[in-house]
Amino acid sequence: MRHRKNKPEAIIFDWDDTLADNWQSIHGALNAALKAMNQETWSLKKTKSNVRRSLRESFPEMFGDQWEDAADVFYKHIHSTHLETLKPLYFANELLEQLMKSETILGIVSNKTGDLLRAECEHLGWNDHFNNVIGASDAQKDKPAADPLFLCLEGLSIKPGKDTWYVGDAPTDLECAINAGVTGVLIKNSFITADYGDFPPHYHFKDLYEMAKFLI
């Protein structure tokens, strides 16, 4: 494949709020766990603002010694709902088709548990688009550590470098990109806040449509 300006060799995507929206299921499962552990439930806004790390890292802090019981409640709830509430974000299908036609190598790295992530990818009919799909607990550490991104690239037979993009919506995604030595790309329909100060993106697009136009 010949390299062209603005055309990366590989693009690795985050999942939630980058390619897909499934906050309804995540929010419901989290509140089910909070309620079961006799904690106050969260608003959807709080859930979206605070759910960034993997469950195995965040639940011990939230629930202490009861975190595994809380995780069981969470998983029972989300397994029963997550495919029903899942939907692709605007222009995700079109962008992925465009990238497939250009023979760009594609992968996913997410802090969503691996079995849920792969089931959602299959449900949207996107399995043929992605050469490797890595979720939480698939690597030794989860984002923002570089481990899952390294694992994904290893499966793609690609070495980390500037010609690989990691595309996400949160500071943890950009931190992961920097830790792995790849190009960090932010998809966010707003100005970059101070949260991103230590991990500035190389590219910032308001949505996937804008990213698709840039790549063309």
N, C-alpha and C positions, 0 to 999 in steps of 0.2 A: 504493500500500500504506500503510495507516494504521500509524503507529508505536504500539506498545504497550510497557508497562514490560517490561524484560528481553528485548525482541525486537529484535535488531540488524537493520539493513537488509541486511547481507551478512556471511557467515562464510567466511573463508578458512582452510583446514586445512593443517597439515603432514601428512606421509604416514606414514613409518615410526614405529611406536610411538604414533601418534595415531589413525589409522584402520586401519592394516594392520600385520601382522607378517610380516617376511621376513628375519629375522636369520639363519636357517639358510643362505640363499643368499649374503647379504652376508659372513657369517663364512667360508664356504667359499671364496669368491672372493678375499677378502683374504688368507687363509692360502696360497692358491695363488700369489698375487703375492709374498708374503714368502718362500715357499719357493724360488720361481724366482730371486729376488734374493739367495739364500743368507742370509736373515735368519731369526731364530727366530720360529716361528709363535705366534699369540696364543690365549689362552683365549677362550671365548665371552663371559665376563664382561668381559674387557679390551676386546673388540671393541665390546660394547654401551656401555661407558663412554667410549670414545675416538672412535668414528665419529660425528661430528656435522657436520663441515665437508664441503664438496664435494670430490670427487676432485681437481679441478684446483688446489685450494688445499692439500690435505693431502699428496698424493703427492710433490710436490717436496721437502717437508720430510722425508718418510720415506725416499725413495729417491734423492734428489739428482739427478745427471745421468741416472740410469737410470729416472727416474719414468715416462717415456712407455712404455718396455718393460714396466715393472710394470703400467701401466694397460692395456696390450694383453692381458696375462695375466688381469688382473682382469675385463675386459669379456668376454673369450672364455668364462671360467668362468661368470660371472653370467648371460650371455645363454642359456646352456644349461640353467640350473636355476631361474631366478627365478620363472617362472610355476607351476612344479610345487610350490614350497614356500610360495607366497603364501597368506595367509589373512586375512580381516577380523578386526578386534578385536571384543570383546564389545559388542554393541548398536550397531555401526556401521551396519549395514543399516537397522535400525529408526530410528535418529536421522536418517539421510539421507532416508528416506521421510517422516518427520515434517516435516523442514525443507522438502522439496519441496512438501508439501501446504500449508504456511504461506506459500509463495511467497518464501522467503528466498533471496537470490542466493548461490550457492555457488562457491567456487574452491579450488584447491590451489596451495600454494607449498612446494616441497621442495628439499633439497640432493641428492636422487637425480637422476641424469642424466635429462634430459627424455624421451628415447625409451623408457627403461626404465619411467619413471613412467607415461607415457601407455599403454604396453602393459599395465601392471599394473592401471590404472584400467579399461581396456577388458575385461581378463580377468575382473574381478570384476563386470562388468555395470553399472558406475557412470558410464559416459560421459554418460548423460542427466541425471545429477544435477548435473554441474559445468559452469559456463559458461566457465571458463578454467582450464587446468592448466599451471603453470609449474615447470620443473625446473632443475637446475644447468646453467649455461652458456647458458640461454635469455636471461638478462639480462647486462648488462656485468659485474656482480658478483653473488656468491651470498650467502646468509645468513651472518652476521647483518646484512649491509648491507641497506638498504631497497629496493634496486633491483628484486629479483624481485617483491616485494610491490607496488611501484608499477606494475610491468609488468602484473601480474595485475589490479589495480584499473583500470588504463587500459583493458584489454580488456573490463572489465565496465562501463565508463563510470561509475565511482564515484570520488569524491574521498575521500582518506583522512580519517578522523575517528572519533569515539568510537562511532558507530553501526555501524562495521565491526569485527568481531572477527577476530583471528588466533589460532588454536587450535593449540597444540603441546605437546610434552612436555619440552623442553630449554631451558636458559638462552639458547641461540642463537635460539630461537623468540621468547622474550620480548624479547630485545634487538632483534630485527628489528621486532617490533611497536612498541617505543618509538621506534626510528629512523624508522619510517614514520608515526608519529602515529596509530596505531589502538589499540584495546583488546586487551591481551594476556591470553589465557586459557590456563591450564595444566591439562593432563590428566595426573595422576600419582597413583598409588595409594600415596602416602607423604607425610610431612611435607616441607615445603619446606626444603631444606638451604641452607647458606651460599653455594652456587654461584649461587643466585638473588638474592642480596642486593642487587646493583646493578640488577636488573631484576625487581622484584616483579610478580606477576600481578595483574590487576584482579579476576579470578575464578579460583578453584582448585577443580576437580572431581576426585574420585578415579577416575572413569571416564566413558564416554560416556552411560551410563544416568543417572547423576546430573546430567549436563549437560542431557539431554533433559527430565528432571523439572523442572529449574529453568526451562527455556524455556517449558514448558507453564504 
